[in-house]
Amino acid sequence: MSIPAAMNRRWRQARWRALLTPLLLALAPLLALTWAWPQGWPMAVLVGLAALAWGGWCARRLDRHWLALQLDARVPELEDSSGLLLGLEAPRSGLAQAQMARLRARLPTLILPDLRAAWPWRATLASGLLAVALALLLTHWPSAEAPVDVQAPVVVDPPAAVSEPAWRAFTLSIEPPTYTGLPLARSDEPVATAPAGSTLRWQWQLDGPDQCQQCDVRLRFHDDSELPLQRDIEGQWSAERALPEDTYYRLLVDGQPLASPDGDSGPWRLHAVVDQPPQIRVIEPTRTLTVLEQA
């Protein structure tokens, strides 16, 4: 049997108040917990679920029997017969049916009271004080990761960062043999193609402690031969070598390969282009030469 709309509205209001009251009372402590202790959100979730479960239990207690008791106690015009309108009692006799019809006719003229429980202001105040105390406690709680020395705090300077050697600038000069007639060429790439016998000159600028003044800088080729680089007064490291044939090499700083700014640490190829010997061809003429004597 359906509940009259006016009664149902008052019933829903009372049940919602019972459900939301525990949640609203727990809201301030939960906000304080998550604000002062971000790692405590799992505990906040558990407390929130517990408050929701408590509110649901309180709302389920407000069933139709509770509604009938409240209406009978607060609305004398219902003549202690709210159970008939709520379907708790079956109108089996003619008198009960007449009573239910009379109550239904009278119900639209009645002003039903608000059945919601009074707001717990004392509990709200206690919840706010608990939130403030919880926030202060967690804010001033000493961290286990940074224990405080109350006797003599010592300030330790962080160790100075040790910078590693770095590739800042590079130039590879290629001077071809004189007989080729080719001009001097320069490149900022460690790979090169040049005529065999060309003179290669490497120049590096390195970043590091004191521009790597104490570093051991050298080139190591694929045949395990090495070419040390010399540092000039301008801080450039340079070396030169002839290119008789193809080879591969790396740049070593204190025995470790140094990568270019794009992360390439070699090995880099030097391709020597060998001159081809001239080719001579004898072509047989299609006609022979005839010498005519003057008559």
C-alpha positions as CSV (number, residue, x, y, z in Angstrom):
1,M,0.0,0.0,0.0
2,S,1.4,3.4,-1.0
3,I,2.1,6.0,1.6
4,P,0.3,9.4,1.2
5,A,2.5,12.0,-0.4
6,A,2.6,14.4,2.6
7,M,3.6,11.6,5.0
8,N,6.2,10.3,2.5
9,R,7.8,13.7,2.1
10,R,8.2,14.1,5.9
11,W,9.6,10.6,6.2
12,R,12.2,11.2,3.5
13,Q,13.3,14.4,5.1
14,A,13.8,12.6,8.4
15,R,15.8,9.7,6.8
16,W,18.1,12.1,4.9
17,R,18.8,14.0,8.1
18,A,19.7,10.8,9.8
19,L,22.0,9.7,6.9
20,L,23.9,13.0,6.5
21,T,24.4,13.9,10.1
22,P,27.3,11.5,10.8
23,L,28.9,12.5,7.4
24,L,28.7,16.2,8.1
25,L,30.1,15.7,11.7
26,A,33.0,13.7,10.3
27,L,33.7,16.2,7.5
28,A,35.8,18.7,9.5
29,P,38.1,16.2,11.1
30,L,38.6,14.5,7.7
31,L,39.6,17.7,6.0
32,A,42.0,18.5,8.8
33,L,43.5,15.1,8.6
34,T,44.1,15.2,4.8
35,W,45.4,18.8,5.0
36,A,47.9,18.3,7.8
37,W,48.9,14.8,6.9
38,P,48.7,14.1,3.1
39,Q,49.9,10.5,3.6
40,G,46.8,9.8,5.9
41,W,44.3,9.8,3.1
42,P,43.7,6.0,3.4
43,M,42.7,6.5,7.0
44,A,40.5,9.4,6.0
45,V,38.7,7.1,3.5
46,L,38.1,4.5,6.1
47,V,36.7,7.0,8.5
48,G,34.5,8.4,5.8
49,L,33.2,4.9,5.0
50,A,32.5,4.3,8.6
51,A,30.5,7.5,8.9
52,L,28.5,6.6,5.8
53,A,27.8,3.2,7.3
54,W,26.7,4.7,10.6
55,G,24.4,7.2,8.8
56,G,22.9,4.3,6.7
57,W,22.1,2.4,9.9
58,C,20.5,5.4,11.5
59,A,18.4,6.0,8.4
60,R,17.2,2.4,8.3
61,R,16.0,2.6,11.9
62,L,13.4,5.2,10.7
63,D,11.0,2.7,9.2
64,R,7.2,2.9,8.9
65,H,6.6,1.8,12.5
66,W,8.7,4.8,13.6
67,L,6.8,7.1,11.3
68,A,3.5,5.9,12.6
69,L,4.6,6.4,16.2
70,Q,5.8,10.0,15.4
71,L,2.6,10.9,13.6
72,D,0.3,9.5,16.3
73,A,2.2,11.4,19.0
74,R,2.3,14.7,17.2
75,V,-0.9,14.8,15.1
76,P,-4.0,14.2,17.3
77,E,-6.2,14.6,14.2
78,L,-5.0,11.2,13.0
79,E,-6.6,9.6,16.1
80,D,-3.8,7.1,16.6
81,S,-4.6,5.5,13.3
82,S,-1.6,6.4,11.2
83,G,-0.9,2.7,10.8
84,L,-4.0,2.4,8.6
85,L,-2.7,5.1,6.2
86,L,0.8,3.6,6.2
87,G,-0.4,0.0,5.5
88,L,0.8,-1.3,8.8
89,E,-2.8,-2.4,9.7
90,A,-5.2,-4.0,7.3
91,P,-8.7,-2.5,7.4
92,R,-10.5,-5.8,7.7
93,S,-13.6,-4.5,9.5
94,G,-16.1,-2.0,8.1
95,L,-15.3,0.3,11.0
96,A,-11.6,0.3,10.1
97,Q,-12.4,1.0,6.5
98,A,-14.6,3.9,7.4
99,Q,-11.9,5.2,9.7
100,M,-9.3,5.0,6.9
101,A,-11.6,6.8,4.5
102,R,-12.2,9.6,7.0
103,L,-8.5,10.0,7.6
104,R,-7.7,10.2,3.9
105,A,-10.3,12.9,3.5
106,R,-9.0,14.8,6.5
107,L,-5.2,14.4,5.5
108,P,-5.1,17.2,2.9
109,T,-6.2,19.8,5.5
110,L,-3.6,18.7,8.0
111,I,-0.2,20.3,8.5
112,L,2.2,17.6,9.3
113,P,5.1,18.5,11.6
114,D,8.8,18.3,10.7
115,L,10.0,14.9,11.8
116,R,13.7,15.6,11.3
117,A,15.8,15.3,14.4
118,A,17.2,18.6,15.8
119,W,20.7,19.4,14.5
120,P,23.3,18.3,17.1
121,W,25.0,21.7,17.7
122,R,27.1,20.4,20.6
123,A,28.4,17.5,18.5
124,T,29.2,20.0,15.7
125,L,31.2,22.2,18.0
126,A,33.0,19.2,19.3
127,S,33.8,18.1,15.7
128,G,35.2,21.5,14.9
129,L,37.4,21.5,18.0
130,L,38.6,18.0,17.2
131,A,39.5,19.1,13.7
132,V,41.6,22.1,15.0
133,A,43.3,19.9,17.6
134,L,44.1,17.3,15.0
135,A,45.5,19.8,12.5
136,L,47.8,21.4,15.2
137,L,48.9,18.0,16.4
138,L,49.8,16.7,13.0
139,T,51.4,19.9,11.9
140,H,53.8,20.0,14.9
141,W,54.4,16.3,15.0
142,P,58.2,15.6,14.5
143,S,59.0,13.9,11.3
144,A,60.7,10.5,11.5
145,E,62.8,11.3,8.4
146,A,64.3,14.5,9.9
147,P,64.9,14.1,13.6
148,V,65.6,17.3,15.5
149,D,68.7,17.7,17.6
150,V,67.5,19.8,20.5
151,Q,70.9,20.2,22.0
152,A,73.1,21.5,19.2
153,P,71.6,21.7,15.7
154,V,74.4,21.3,13.1
155,V,74.0,22.8,9.7
156,V,75.9,20.8,7.2
157,D,76.7,22.4,3.8
158,P,75.8,20.2,0.9
159,P,78.8,18.8,-1.0
160,A,79.9,20.8,-4.0
161,A,78.7,19.2,-7.2
162,V,81.4,17.6,-9.2
163,S,81.0,18.5,-12.9
164,E,82.0,16.0,-15.5
165,P,84.0,16.8,-18.7
166,A,81.6,17.9,-21.4
167,W,82.0,18.4,-25.2
168,R,81.4,22.2,-25.9
169,A,82.8,22.8,-29.4
170,F,84.7,20.9,-32.1
171,T,86.4,21.5,-35.4
172,L,87.9,19.0,-37.8
173,S,90.2,20.6,-40.5
174,I,91.1,18.6,-43.6
175,E,94.1,19.6,-45.7
176,P,94.3,17.5,-48.9
177,P,97.6,16.7,-50.6
178,T,99.0,19.5,-52.7
179,Y,98.8,17.6,-55.9
180,T,95.0,17.3,-55.7
181,G,94.5,21.1,-55.8
182,L,91.6,20.8,-53.3
183,P,91.1,23.6,-50.8
184,L,91.3,23.3,-47.0
185,A,88.0,22.0,-45.6
186,R,86.5,22.3,-42.1
187,S,83.7,20.4,-40.4
188,D,82.0,20.3,-37.0
189,E,81.4,16.5,-37.3
190,P,83.9,13.9,-36.1
191,V,83.3,11.8,-39.2
192,A,85.0,12.7,-42.5
193,T,85.8,11.7,-46.0
194,A,89.1,12.9,-47.5
195,P,91.7,12.0,-50.1
196,A,94.3,9.5,-48.8
197,G,97.3,11.3,-47.4
198,S,95.3,14.3,-46.2
199,T,96.4,16.0,-42.9
200,L,93.7,16.0,-40.3
201,R,93.7,18.5,-37.4
202,W,91.3,18.1,-34.5
203,Q,90.4,20.9,-32.1
204,W,88.1,20.5,-29.1
205,Q,86.8,22.8,-26.4
206,L,85.8,21.0,-23.3
207,D,83.9,22.0,-20.2
208,G,84.7,20.7,-16.8
209,P,86.7,21.5,-13.6
210,D,89.1,24.3,-14.7
211,Q,88.3,23.5,-18.3
212,C,89.8,20.0,-17.9
213,Q,93.3,21.4,-17.3
214,Q,94.4,18.2,-15.5
215,C,92.5,15.8,-17.9
216,D,94.2,13.2,-20.0
217,V,92.7,13.7,-23.5
218,R,93.6,11.5,-26.4
219,L,92.3,9.8,-29.6
220,R,92.2,6.0,-29.7
221,F,92.0,4.4,-33.1
222,H,90.6,1.0,-34.0
223,D,94.1,-0.5,-34.2
224,D,94.6,0.5,-30.5
225,S,97.0,3.3,-31.5
226,E,96.6,6.5,-29.6
227,L,97.2,10.2,-30.3
228,P,97.5,12.5,-27.3
229,L,95.9,16.0,-27.6
230,Q,97.7,19.1,-26.3
231,R,96.0,22.0,-24.6
232,D,96.9,25.5,-25.6
233,I,96.7,28.8,-23.6
234,E,93.1,29.4,-24.9
235,G,91.9,26.1,-23.5
236,Q,91.6,24.2,-26.8
237,W,92.8,20.6,-27.2
238,S,94.3,19.9,-30.6
239,A,96.2,17.2,-32.5
240,E,97.0,16.3,-36.1
241,R,97.6,13.2,-38.1
242,A,97.9,12.0,-41.7
243,L,95.1,9.9,-43.1
244,P,96.8,7.1,-45.1
245,E,93.8,4.7,-45.0
246,D,90.3,4.2,-43.6
247,T,90.1,4.1,-39.8
248,Y,87.8,4.5,-36.8
249,Y,88.5,6.4,-33.6
250,R,87.0,7.7,-30.3
251,L,87.8,10.6,-28.0
252,L,88.9,9.5,-24.5
253,V,89.0,11.8,-21.5
254,D,90.7,10.2,-18.5
255,G,90.3,6.8,-20.2
256,Q,86.5,7.1,-20.7
257,P,84.8,7.8,-24.1
258,L,83.3,11.3,-24.3
259,A,80.1,11.7,-26.2
260,S,79.2,14.6,-28.5
261,P,76.2,16.9,-27.6
262,D,73.9,14.6,-29.4
263,G,75.0,11.6,-27.4
264,D,77.3,9.9,-30.0
265,S,80.4,8.5,-28.4
266,G,81.7,6.8,-31.6
267,P,83.5,5.1,-33.0
268,W,83.6,7.6,-35.8
269,R,84.8,6.7,-39.3
270,L,87.5,8.5,-41.3
271,H,87.2,7.4,-44.9
272,A,90.4,7.8,-47.1
273,V,89.7,8.1,-50.8
274,V,92.6,6.5,-52.7
275,D,93.6,8.0,-56.1
276,Q,93.0,5.7,-59.0
277,P,95.9,5.2,-61.5
278,P,95.4,6.8,-64.9
279,Q,93.9,4.6,-67.6
280,I,95.4,4.7,-71.1
281,R,93.6,3.3,-74.1
282,V,94.8,2.8,-77.6
283,I,92.1,3.4,-80.2
284,E,92.7,1.9,-83.7
285,P,91.9,4.5,-86.4
286,T,89.3,3.8,-89.0
287,R,91.5,5.2,-91.8
288,T,95.2,5.0,-92.5
289,L,97.3,8.0,-93.3
290,T,98.5,8.2,-96.9
291,V,101.5,10.3,-97.8
292,L,101.4,11.8,-101.3
293,E,104.6,12.8,-103.0
294,Q,104.7,16.0,-105.0
295,A,104.7,15.4,-108.6
